[in-house]
Amino acid sequence: KCGEISTERAQRGLQIVLIGSSVAAGYCAQPLALSWADQLASEVSVRFDHRLHNVSVPGATVASTLSRVGEILRALNPKIVIIALSLGNEGFFQLQPDADALQSCAQRFCEGIDAIVAHVLASDALAIVCEPYPNGFSFCAQHAWYLTQTALHIRSRYGSENVISWLTDLREQGESDNDGCRGRWNARYEHDPSHPNT
């Protein structure tokens, strides 16, 4: 269990770590201060006097993040850890529409998230997990379907109160979940295929 976020909200002056990839690092945000991570850092500072340490690295995968999360936890001793990684960095959107390959990639991603969360919980911190981001390279219905299923798995496993959801508001709207365009960024937010402008 990830924990009760309401308990953390009652406290002030907590250390928060954001560990993710280029989107979490603010890559392509216009301006950088409007990246979602910087907006979150400002909000939790003003409202709760929390400090957010953004240790996100462009190109990060679940494997590379798992290799460094222990050192980060020891160095910063956070009370809350936000995990914000991308299926794109796992090579998911470069795969052809083959169900076995897509399912295998999505499964490895989820298993990697589980392993990172286990480290966070072992350090007595609260884990907040982000759904995978939309991606402009989503070119088929299978990409969109497995992206959605991965997000549903994360919500089911960790509970909606411990998950940051991107797909509802940030992805391009199609007629159904089987419409391949549904895995892409909404045009309002896309800077390039892999990154939003905010």
PyMOL CGO cylinders between C-alpha atoms (Angstrom):
from pymol import cmd
from pymol.cgo import CYLINDER

trace = [
    CYLINDER, 0.00, 0.00, 0.00, 1.36, 3.41, -0.89, 0.3, 1, 1, 1, 1, 1, 1,
    CYLINDER, 1.36, 3.41, -0.89, -0.08, 5.21, 2.14, 0.3, 1, 1, 1, 1, 1, 1,
    CYLINDER, -0.08, 5.21, 2.14, -2.64, 7.85, 2.90, 0.3, 1, 1, 1, 1, 1, 1,
    CYLINDER, -2.64, 7.85, 2.90, -1.92, 11.09, 1.10, 0.3, 1, 1, 1, 1, 1, 1,
    CYLINDER, -1.92, 11.09, 1.10, -4.36, 12.97, 3.35, 0.3, 1, 1, 1, 1, 1, 1,
    CYLINDER, -4.36, 12.97, 3.35, -2.03, 12.29, 6.30, 0.3, 1, 1, 1, 1, 1, 1,
    CYLINDER, -2.03, 12.29, 6.30, 0.87, 13.87, 4.44, 0.3, 1, 1, 1, 1, 1, 1,
    CYLINDER, 0.87, 13.87, 4.44, -1.19, 16.93, 3.53, 0.3, 1, 1, 1, 1, 1, 1,
    CYLINDER, -1.19, 16.93, 3.53, -1.70, 17.65, 7.23, 0.3, 1, 1, 1, 1, 1, 1,
    CYLINDER, -1.70, 17.65, 7.23, 2.04, 18.05, 7.71, 0.3, 1, 1, 1, 1, 1, 1,
    CYLINDER, 2.04, 18.05, 7.71, 4.19, 20.98, 6.63, 0.3, 1, 1, 1, 1, 1, 1,
    CYLINDER, 4.19, 20.98, 6.63, 7.80, 21.42, 5.58, 0.3, 1, 1, 1, 1, 1, 1,
    CYLINDER, 7.80, 21.42, 5.58, 8.21, 17.96, 4.04, 0.3, 1, 1, 1, 1, 1, 1,
    CYLINDER, 8.21, 17.96, 4.04, 10.96, 16.93, 1.61, 0.3, 1, 1, 1, 1, 1, 1,
    CYLINDER, 10.96, 16.93, 1.61, 9.52, 15.69, -1.70, 0.3, 1, 1, 1, 1, 1, 1,
    CYLINDER, 9.52, 15.69, -1.70, 11.51, 14.00, -4.46, 0.3, 1, 1, 1, 1, 1, 1,
    CYLINDER, 11.51, 14.00, -4.46, 10.40, 13.93, -8.08, 0.3, 1, 1, 1, 1, 1, 1,
    CYLINDER, 10.40, 13.93, -8.08, 12.25, 11.24, -10.03, 0.3, 1, 1, 1, 1, 1, 1,
    CYLINDER, 12.25, 11.24, -10.03, 11.41, 10.97, -13.69, 0.3, 1, 1, 1, 1, 1, 1,
    CYLINDER, 11.41, 10.97, -13.69, 12.51, 11.57, -17.27, 0.3, 1, 1, 1, 1, 1, 1,
    CYLINDER, 12.51, 11.57, -17.27, 12.70, 14.58, -19.60, 0.3, 1, 1, 1, 1, 1, 1,
    CYLINDER, 12.70, 14.58, -19.60, 9.06, 15.68, -19.26, 0.3, 1, 1, 1, 1, 1, 1,
    CYLINDER, 9.06, 15.68, -19.26, 9.40, 15.79, -15.47, 0.3, 1, 1, 1, 1, 1, 1,
    CYLINDER, 9.40, 15.79, -15.47, 12.72, 17.62, -15.90, 0.3, 1, 1, 1, 1, 1, 1,
    CYLINDER, 12.72, 17.62, -15.90, 10.84, 20.33, -17.80, 0.3, 1, 1, 1, 1, 1, 1,
    CYLINDER, 10.84, 20.33, -17.80, 12.36, 19.68, -21.21, 0.3, 1, 1, 1, 1, 1, 1,
    CYLINDER, 12.36, 19.68, -21.21, 10.57, 21.81, -23.86, 0.3, 1, 1, 1, 1, 1, 1,
    CYLINDER, 10.57, 21.81, -23.86, 8.31, 23.58, -21.37, 0.3, 1, 1, 1, 1, 1, 1,
    CYLINDER, 8.31, 23.58, -21.37, 7.70, 27.16, -22.55, 0.3, 1, 1, 1, 1, 1, 1,
    CYLINDER, 7.70, 27.16, -22.55, 8.94, 28.82, -20.39, 0.3, 1, 1, 1, 1, 1, 1,
    CYLINDER, 8.94, 28.82, -20.39, 10.70, 26.31, -18.12, 0.3, 1, 1, 1, 1, 1, 1,
    CYLINDER, 10.70, 26.31, -18.12, 8.98, 27.78, -15.06, 0.3, 1, 1, 1, 1, 1, 1,
    CYLINDER, 8.98, 27.78, -15.06, 5.67, 26.53, -16.49, 0.3, 1, 1, 1, 1, 1, 1,
    CYLINDER, 5.67, 26.53, -16.49, 6.70, 22.87, -16.56, 0.3, 1, 1, 1, 1, 1, 1,
    CYLINDER, 6.70, 22.87, -16.56, 4.33, 20.77, -14.51, 0.3, 1, 1, 1, 1, 1, 1,
    CYLINDER, 4.33, 20.77, -14.51, 7.13, 19.97, -12.07, 0.3, 1, 1, 1, 1, 1, 1,
    CYLINDER, 7.13, 19.97, -12.07, 7.99, 23.62, -11.49, 0.3, 1, 1, 1, 1, 1, 1,
    CYLINDER, 7.99, 23.62, -11.49, 4.34, 24.53, -11.07, 0.3, 1, 1, 1, 1, 1, 1,
    CYLINDER, 4.34, 24.53, -11.07, 3.96, 21.71, -8.54, 0.3, 1, 1, 1, 1, 1, 1,
    CYLINDER, 3.96, 21.71, -8.54, 7.10, 22.79, -6.68, 0.3, 1, 1, 1, 1, 1, 1,
    CYLINDER, 7.10, 22.79, -6.68, 5.74, 26.33, -6.41, 0.3, 1, 1, 1, 1, 1, 1,
    CYLINDER, 5.74, 26.33, -6.41, 2.31, 25.13, -5.28, 0.3, 1, 1, 1, 1, 1, 1,
    CYLINDER, 2.31, 25.13, -5.28, 3.50, 22.81, -2.53, 0.3, 1, 1, 1, 1, 1, 1,
    CYLINDER, 3.50, 22.81, -2.53, 5.96, 25.44, -1.30, 0.3, 1, 1, 1, 1, 1, 1,
    CYLINDER, 5.96, 25.44, -1.30, 3.35, 28.17, -1.04, 0.3, 1, 1, 1, 1, 1, 1,
    CYLINDER, 3.35, 28.17, -1.04, 0.53, 26.02, 0.34, 0.3, 1, 1, 1, 1, 1, 1,
    CYLINDER, 0.53, 26.02, 0.34, 2.39, 23.60, 2.59, 0.3, 1, 1, 1, 1, 1, 1,
    CYLINDER, 2.39, 23.60, 2.59, 5.98, 24.86, 2.93, 0.3, 1, 1, 1, 1, 1, 1,
    CYLINDER, 5.98, 24.86, 2.93, 7.18, 21.61, 1.32, 0.3, 1, 1, 1, 1, 1, 1,
    CYLINDER, 7.18, 21.61, 1.32, 10.39, 21.48, -0.72, 0.3, 1, 1, 1, 1, 1, 1,
    CYLINDER, 10.39, 21.48, -0.72, 10.43, 19.55, -3.99, 0.3, 1, 1, 1, 1, 1, 1,
    CYLINDER, 10.43, 19.55, -3.99, 13.75, 18.18, -5.21, 0.3, 1, 1, 1, 1, 1, 1,
    CYLINDER, 13.75, 18.18, -5.21, 13.56, 17.43, -8.93, 0.3, 1, 1, 1, 1, 1, 1,
    CYLINDER, 13.56, 17.43, -8.93, 16.15, 14.76, -9.71, 0.3, 1, 1, 1, 1, 1, 1,
    CYLINDER, 16.15, 14.76, -9.71, 14.65, 13.81, -13.08, 0.3, 1, 1, 1, 1, 1, 1,
    CYLINDER, 14.65, 13.81, -13.08, 17.02, 12.90, -15.92, 0.3, 1, 1, 1, 1, 1, 1,
    CYLINDER, 17.02, 12.90, -15.92, 16.21, 13.09, -19.66, 0.3, 1, 1, 1, 1, 1, 1,
    CYLINDER, 16.21, 13.09, -19.66, 16.15, 9.63, -21.19, 0.3, 1, 1, 1, 1, 1, 1,
    CYLINDER, 16.15, 9.63, -21.19, 15.55, 7.88, -17.86, 0.3, 1, 1, 1, 1, 1, 1,
    CYLINDER, 15.55, 7.88, -17.86, 14.09, 4.37, -18.01, 0.3, 1, 1, 1, 1, 1, 1,
    CYLINDER, 14.09, 4.37, -18.01, 12.70, 2.19, -15.26, 0.3, 1, 1, 1, 1, 1, 1,
    CYLINDER, 12.70, 2.19, -15.26, 16.02, 0.31, -15.20, 0.3, 1, 1, 1, 1, 1, 1,
    CYLINDER, 16.02, 0.31, -15.20, 18.22, 3.43, -14.94, 0.3, 1, 1, 1, 1, 1, 1,
    CYLINDER, 18.22, 3.43, -14.94, 15.91, 4.91, -12.31, 0.3, 1, 1, 1, 1, 1, 1,
    CYLINDER, 15.91, 4.91, -12.31, 15.97, 1.72, -10.28, 0.3, 1, 1, 1, 1, 1, 1,
    CYLINDER, 15.97, 1.72, -10.28, 19.79, 1.84, -10.30, 0.3, 1, 1, 1, 1, 1, 1,
    CYLINDER, 19.79, 1.84, -10.30, 19.85, 5.30, -8.69, 0.3, 1, 1, 1, 1, 1, 1,
    CYLINDER, 19.85, 5.30, -8.69, 16.73, 5.48, -6.51, 0.3, 1, 1, 1, 1, 1, 1,
    CYLINDER, 16.73, 5.48, -6.51, 18.43, 3.98, -3.44, 0.3, 1, 1, 1, 1, 1, 1,
    CYLINDER, 18.43, 3.98, -3.44, 21.20, 6.57, -3.44, 0.3, 1, 1, 1, 1, 1, 1,
    CYLINDER, 21.20, 6.57, -3.44, 18.67, 9.39, -3.91, 0.3, 1, 1, 1, 1, 1, 1,
    CYLINDER, 18.67, 9.39, -3.91, 16.53, 8.17, -1.02, 0.3, 1, 1, 1, 1, 1, 1,
    CYLINDER, 16.53, 8.17, -1.02, 19.55, 7.96, 1.28, 0.3, 1, 1, 1, 1, 1, 1,
    CYLINDER, 19.55, 7.96, 1.28, 20.83, 11.40, 0.28, 0.3, 1, 1, 1, 1, 1, 1,
    CYLINDER, 20.83, 11.40, 0.28, 17.55, 13.34, 0.51, 0.3, 1, 1, 1, 1, 1, 1,
    CYLINDER, 17.55, 13.34, 0.51, 15.49, 11.27, 2.97, 0.3, 1, 1, 1, 1, 1, 1,
    CYLINDER, 15.49, 11.27, 2.97, 12.18, 12.39, 1.45, 0.3, 1, 1, 1, 1, 1, 1,
    CYLINDER, 12.18, 12.39, 1.45, 8.74, 11.86, 2.95, 0.3, 1, 1, 1, 1, 1, 1,
    CYLINDER, 8.74, 11.86, 2.95, 7.07, 11.75, -0.48, 0.3, 1, 1, 1, 1, 1, 1,
    CYLINDER, 7.07, 11.75, -0.48, 8.47, 10.42, -3.78, 0.3, 1, 1, 1, 1, 1, 1,
    CYLINDER, 8.47, 10.42, -3.78, 6.79, 11.11, -7.12, 0.3, 1, 1, 1, 1, 1, 1,
    CYLINDER, 6.79, 11.11, -7.12, 7.71, 8.65, -9.89, 0.3, 1, 1, 1, 1, 1, 1,
    CYLINDER, 7.71, 8.65, -9.89, 7.16, 10.07, -13.39, 0.3, 1, 1, 1, 1, 1, 1,
    CYLINDER, 7.16, 10.07, -13.39, 8.55, 7.87, -16.14, 0.3, 1, 1, 1, 1, 1, 1,
    CYLINDER, 8.55, 7.87, -16.14, 7.69, 7.38, -19.80, 0.3, 1, 1, 1, 1, 1, 1,
    CYLINDER, 7.69, 7.38, -19.80, 6.85, 4.35, -21.92, 0.3, 1, 1, 1, 1, 1, 1,
    CYLINDER, 6.85, 4.35, -21.92, 8.53, 6.24, -24.76, 0.3, 1, 1, 1, 1, 1, 1,
    CYLINDER, 8.53, 6.24, -24.76, 11.97, 5.78, -23.19, 0.3, 1, 1, 1, 1, 1, 1,
    CYLINDER, 11.97, 5.78, -23.19, 11.34, 2.04, -23.02, 0.3, 1, 1, 1, 1, 1, 1,
    CYLINDER, 11.34, 2.04, -23.02, 11.08, 1.95, -26.83, 0.3, 1, 1, 1, 1, 1, 1,
    CYLINDER, 11.08, 1.95, -26.83, 7.34, 1.28, -26.70, 0.3, 1, 1, 1, 1, 1, 1,
    CYLINDER, 7.34, 1.28, -26.70, 6.33, 3.66, -29.50, 0.3, 1, 1, 1, 1, 1, 1,
    CYLINDER, 6.33, 3.66, -29.50, 9.03, 2.35, -31.83, 0.3, 1, 1, 1, 1, 1, 1,
    CYLINDER, 9.03, 2.35, -31.83, 7.47, -1.11, -31.72, 0.3, 1, 1, 1, 1, 1, 1,
    CYLINDER, 7.47, -1.11, -31.72, 5.29, -2.28, -34.56, 0.3, 1, 1, 1, 1, 1, 1,
    CYLINDER, 5.29, -2.28, -34.56, 1.66, -3.13, -33.72, 0.3, 1, 1, 1, 1, 1, 1,
    CYLINDER, 1.66, -3.13, -33.72, 2.48, -6.59, -32.42, 0.3, 1, 1, 1, 1, 1, 1,
    CYLINDER, 2.48, -6.59, -32.42, 0.46, -7.51, -29.33, 0.3, 1, 1, 1, 1, 1, 1,
    CYLINDER, 0.46, -7.51, -29.33, 3.14, -9.73, -27.76, 0.3, 1, 1, 1, 1, 1, 1,
    CYLINDER, 3.14, -9.73, -27.76, 5.91, -7.14, -28.10, 0.3, 1, 1, 1, 1, 1, 1,
    CYLINDER, 5.91, -7.14, -28.10, 3.75, -4.27, -26.84, 0.3, 1, 1, 1, 1, 1, 1,
    CYLINDER, 3.75, -4.27, -26.84, 2.43, -6.28, -23.92, 0.3, 1, 1, 1, 1, 1, 1,
    CYLINDER, 2.43, -6.28, -23.92, 5.92, -7.40, -22.97, 0.3, 1, 1, 1, 1, 1, 1,
    CYLINDER, 5.92, -7.40, -22.97, 7.25, -3.84, -23.03, 0.3, 1, 1, 1, 1, 1, 1,
    CYLINDER, 7.25, -3.84, -23.03, 4.31, -2.53, -20.98, 0.3, 1, 1, 1, 1, 1, 1,
    CYLINDER, 4.31, -2.53, -20.98, 4.73, -5.38, -18.49, 0.3, 1, 1, 1, 1, 1, 1,
    CYLINDER, 4.73, -5.38, -18.49, 8.45, -4.65, -18.03, 0.3, 1, 1, 1, 1, 1, 1,
    CYLINDER, 8.45, -4.65, -18.03, 7.57, -1.00, -17.43, 0.3, 1, 1, 1, 1, 1, 1,
    CYLINDER, 7.57, -1.00, -17.43, 5.01, -1.91, -14.75, 0.3, 1, 1, 1, 1, 1, 1,
    CYLINDER, 5.01, -1.91, -14.75, 7.40, -4.36, -13.10, 0.3, 1, 1, 1, 1, 1, 1,
    CYLINDER, 7.40, -4.36, -13.10, 10.08, -1.65, -13.03, 0.3, 1, 1, 1, 1, 1, 1,
    CYLINDER, 10.08, -1.65, -13.03, 7.66, 0.82, -11.45, 0.3, 1, 1, 1, 1, 1, 1,
    CYLINDER, 7.66, 0.82, -11.45, 6.76, -1.82, -8.85, 0.3, 1, 1, 1, 1, 1, 1,
    CYLINDER, 6.76, -1.82, -8.85, 10.44, -2.31, -7.99, 0.3, 1, 1, 1, 1, 1, 1,
    CYLINDER, 10.44, -2.31, -7.99, 11.03, 1.45, -7.64, 0.3, 1, 1, 1, 1, 1, 1,
    CYLINDER, 11.03, 1.45, -7.64, 7.94, 1.79, -5.44, 0.3, 1, 1, 1, 1, 1, 1,
    CYLINDER, 7.94, 1.79, -5.44, 9.21, -1.06, -3.25, 0.3, 1, 1, 1, 1, 1, 1,
    CYLINDER, 9.21, -1.06, -3.25, 12.42, 0.90, -2.58, 0.3, 1, 1, 1, 1, 1, 1,
    CYLINDER, 12.42, 0.90, -2.58, 10.41, 4.02, -1.76, 0.3, 1, 1, 1, 1, 1, 1,
    CYLINDER, 10.41, 4.02, -1.76, 8.12, 2.20, 0.67, 0.3, 1, 1, 1, 1, 1, 1,
    CYLINDER, 8.12, 2.20, 0.67, 11.09, 0.48, 2.32, 0.3, 1, 1, 1, 1, 1, 1,
    CYLINDER, 11.09, 0.48, 2.32, 12.49, 3.94, 3.08, 0.3, 1, 1, 1, 1, 1, 1,
    CYLINDER, 12.49, 3.94, 3.08, 9.21, 4.81, 4.89, 0.3, 1, 1, 1, 1, 1, 1,
    CYLINDER, 9.21, 4.81, 4.89, 8.20, 7.37, 2.25, 0.3, 1, 1, 1, 1, 1, 1,
    CYLINDER, 8.20, 7.37, 2.25, 4.90, 7.75, 0.43, 0.3, 1, 1, 1, 1, 1, 1,
    CYLINDER, 4.90, 7.75, 0.43, 4.99, 6.79, -3.25, 0.3, 1, 1, 1, 1, 1, 1,
    CYLINDER, 4.99, 6.79, -3.25, 3.01, 8.77, -5.83, 0.3, 1, 1, 1, 1, 1, 1,
    CYLINDER, 3.01, 8.77, -5.83, 3.06, 7.16, -9.29, 0.3, 1, 1, 1, 1, 1, 1,
    CYLINDER, 3.06, 7.16, -9.29, 2.38, 9.01, -12.54, 0.3, 1, 1, 1, 1, 1, 1,
    CYLINDER, 2.38, 9.01, -12.54, 0.60, 7.34, -15.40, 0.3, 1, 1, 1, 1, 1, 1,
    CYLINDER, 0.60, 7.34, -15.40, 2.69, 7.09, -18.57, 0.3, 1, 1, 1, 1, 1, 1,
    CYLINDER, 2.69, 7.09, -18.57, 2.49, 10.19, -20.74, 0.3, 1, 1, 1, 1, 1, 1,
    CYLINDER, 2.49, 10.19, -20.74, 0.79, 10.43, -24.14, 0.3, 1, 1, 1, 1, 1, 1,
    CYLINDER, 0.79, 10.43, -24.14, 3.21, 10.38, -27.05, 0.3, 1, 1, 1, 1, 1, 1,
    CYLINDER, 3.21, 10.38, -27.05, 3.05, 11.80, -30.55, 0.3, 1, 1, 1, 1, 1, 1,
    CYLINDER, 3.05, 11.80, -30.55, 4.63, 8.63, -31.94, 0.3, 1, 1, 1, 1, 1, 1,
    CYLINDER, 4.63, 8.63, -31.94, 1.52, 6.64, -31.02, 0.3, 1, 1, 1, 1, 1, 1,
    CYLINDER, 1.52, 6.64, -31.02, 0.54, 5.68, -34.57, 0.3, 1, 1, 1, 1, 1, 1,
    CYLINDER, 0.54, 5.68, -34.57, -1.79, 2.72, -34.11, 0.3, 1, 1, 1, 1, 1, 1,
    CYLINDER, -1.79, 2.72, -34.11, -4.76, 1.57, -32.06, 0.3, 1, 1, 1, 1, 1, 1,
    CYLINDER, -4.76, 1.57, -32.06, -2.60, -1.00, -30.26, 0.3, 1, 1, 1, 1, 1, 1,
    CYLINDER, -2.60, -1.00, -30.26, -0.28, 1.71, -28.94, 0.3, 1, 1, 1, 1, 1, 1,
    CYLINDER, -0.28, 1.71, -28.94, -3.25, 3.63, -27.56, 0.3, 1, 1, 1, 1, 1, 1,
    CYLINDER, -3.25, 3.63, -27.56, -4.85, 0.51, -26.09, 0.3, 1, 1, 1, 1, 1, 1,
    CYLINDER, -4.85, 0.51, -26.09, -1.74, -0.69, -24.23, 0.3, 1, 1, 1, 1, 1, 1,
    CYLINDER, -1.74, -0.69, -24.23, -0.98, 2.85, -23.07, 0.3, 1, 1, 1, 1, 1, 1,
    CYLINDER, -0.98, 2.85, -23.07, -4.48, 3.03, -21.59, 0.3, 1, 1, 1, 1, 1, 1,
    CYLINDER, -4.48, 3.03, -21.59, -4.23, -0.45, -20.07, 0.3, 1, 1, 1, 1, 1, 1,
    CYLINDER, -4.23, -0.45, -20.07, -0.90, 0.44, -18.45, 0.3, 1, 1, 1, 1, 1, 1,
    CYLINDER, -0.90, 0.44, -18.45, -2.49, 3.53, -16.90, 0.3, 1, 1, 1, 1, 1, 1,
    CYLINDER, -2.49, 3.53, -16.90, -5.45, 1.47, -15.66, 0.3, 1, 1, 1, 1, 1, 1,
    CYLINDER, -5.45, 1.47, -15.66, -3.09, -1.08, -14.14, 0.3, 1, 1, 1, 1, 1, 1,
    CYLINDER, -3.09, -1.08, -14.14, -1.19, 1.64, -12.28, 0.3, 1, 1, 1, 1, 1, 1,
    CYLINDER, -1.19, 1.64, -12.28, -4.42, 3.18, -10.95, 0.3, 1, 1, 1, 1, 1, 1,
    CYLINDER, -4.42, 3.18, -10.95, -5.71, -0.22, -9.88, 0.3, 1, 1, 1, 1, 1, 1,
    CYLINDER, -5.71, -0.22, -9.88, -2.48, -1.24, -8.17, 0.3, 1, 1, 1, 1, 1, 1,
    CYLINDER, -2.48, -1.24, -8.17, -1.71, 1.97, -6.30, 0.3, 1, 1, 1, 1, 1, 1,
    CYLINDER, -1.71, 1.97, -6.30, -5.13, 3.59, -5.88, 0.3, 1, 1, 1, 1, 1, 1,
    CYLINDER, -5.13, 3.59, -5.88, -6.34, 6.75, -7.59, 0.3, 1, 1, 1, 1, 1, 1,
    CYLINDER, -6.34, 6.75, -7.59, -5.38, 8.86, -4.56, 0.3, 1, 1, 1, 1, 1, 1,
    CYLINDER, -5.38, 8.86, -4.56, -1.73, 7.90, -5.13, 0.3, 1, 1, 1, 1, 1, 1,
    CYLINDER, -1.73, 7.90, -5.13, -1.66, 8.32, -8.92, 0.3, 1, 1, 1, 1, 1, 1,
    CYLINDER, -1.66, 8.32, -8.92, -1.22, 11.39, -11.13, 0.3, 1, 1, 1, 1, 1, 1,
    CYLINDER, -1.22, 11.39, -11.13, -3.30, 10.95, -14.27, 0.3, 1, 1, 1, 1, 1, 1,
    CYLINDER, -3.30, 10.95, -14.27, -2.32, 12.49, -17.61, 0.3, 1, 1, 1, 1, 1, 1,
    CYLINDER, -2.32, 12.49, -17.61, -4.40, 10.72, -20.23, 0.3, 1, 1, 1, 1, 1, 1,
    CYLINDER, -4.40, 10.72, -20.23, -7.83, 12.20, -19.52, 0.3, 1, 1, 1, 1, 1, 1,
    CYLINDER, -7.83, 12.20, -19.52, -6.87, 15.82, -20.18, 0.3, 1, 1, 1, 1, 1, 1,
    CYLINDER, -6.87, 15.82, -20.18, -3.58, 15.75, -22.09, 0.3, 1, 1, 1, 1, 1, 1,
    CYLINDER, -3.58, 15.75, -22.09, -4.12, 13.25, -24.88, 0.3, 1, 1, 1, 1, 1, 1,
    CYLINDER, -4.12, 13.25, -24.88, -5.72, 13.88, -28.23, 0.3, 1, 1, 1, 1, 1, 1,
    CYLINDER, -5.72, 13.88, -28.23, -9.42, 13.11, -28.25, 0.3, 1, 1, 1, 1, 1, 1,
    CYLINDER, -9.42, 13.11, -28.25, -10.72, 10.36, -30.55, 0.3, 1, 1, 1, 1, 1, 1,
    CYLINDER, -10.72, 10.36, -30.55, -14.04, 8.69, -30.99, 0.3, 1, 1, 1, 1, 1, 1,
    CYLINDER, -14.04, 8.69, -30.99, -13.12, 5.68, -28.86, 0.3, 1, 1, 1, 1, 1, 1,
    CYLINDER, -13.12, 5.68, -28.86, -10.23, 4.07, -26.99, 0.3, 1, 1, 1, 1, 1, 1,
    CYLINDER, -10.23, 4.07, -26.99, -9.61, 1.99, -30.13, 0.3, 1, 1, 1, 1, 1, 1,
    CYLINDER, -9.61, 1.99, -30.13, -8.86, 5.12, -32.15, 0.3, 1, 1, 1, 1, 1, 1,
    CYLINDER, -8.86, 5.12, -32.15, -5.07, 5.17, -32.61, 0.3, 1, 1, 1, 1, 1, 1,
    CYLINDER, -5.07, 5.17, -32.61, -4.86, 8.94, -32.20, 0.3, 1, 1, 1, 1, 1, 1,
    CYLINDER, -4.86, 8.94, -32.20, -5.91, 8.64, -28.56, 0.3, 1, 1, 1, 1, 1, 1,
    CYLINDER, -5.91, 8.64, -28.56, -2.35, 7.88, -27.50, 0.3, 1, 1, 1, 1, 1, 1,
    CYLINDER, -2.35, 7.88, -27.50, -0.99, 11.21, -28.78, 0.3, 1, 1, 1, 1, 1, 1,
    CYLINDER, -0.99, 11.21, -28.78, -0.66, 14.57, -27.07, 0.3, 1, 1, 1, 1, 1, 1,
    CYLINDER, -0.66, 14.57, -27.07, -3.53, 16.98, -27.41, 0.3, 1, 1, 1, 1, 1, 1,
    CYLINDER, -3.53, 16.98, -27.41, -2.36, 19.57, -29.98, 0.3, 1, 1, 1, 1, 1, 1,
    CYLINDER, -2.36, 19.57, -29.98, -2.80, 22.33, -27.38, 0.3, 1, 1, 1, 1, 1, 1,
    CYLINDER, -2.80, 22.33, -27.38, -0.03, 20.85, -25.26, 0.3, 1, 1, 1, 1, 1, 1,
    CYLINDER, -0.03, 20.85, -25.26, 2.36, 19.19, -27.71, 0.3, 1, 1, 1, 1, 1, 1,
    CYLINDER, 2.36, 19.19, -27.71, 5.78, 20.72, -28.25, 0.3, 1, 1, 1, 1, 1, 1,
    CYLINDER, 5.78, 20.72, -28.25, 7.22, 17.72, -30.09, 0.3, 1, 1, 1, 1, 1, 1,
    CYLINDER, 7.22, 17.72, -30.09, 6.16, 14.04, -30.24, 0.3, 1, 1, 1, 1, 1, 1,
    CYLINDER, 6.16, 14.04, -30.24, 7.77, 13.19, -26.90, 0.3, 1, 1, 1, 1, 1, 1,
    CYLINDER, 7.77, 13.19, -26.90, 7.22, 16.38, -24.89, 0.3, 1, 1, 1, 1, 1, 1,
    CYLINDER, 7.22, 16.38, -24.89, 4.45, 18.76, -23.87, 0.3, 1, 1, 1, 1, 1, 1,
    CYLINDER, 4.45, 18.76, -23.87, 4.87, 22.53, -23.85, 0.3, 1, 1, 1, 1, 1, 1,
    CYLINDER, 4.87, 22.53, -23.85, 3.95, 22.77, -20.17, 0.3, 1, 1, 1, 1, 1, 1,
]
cmd.load_cgo(trace, "trace")
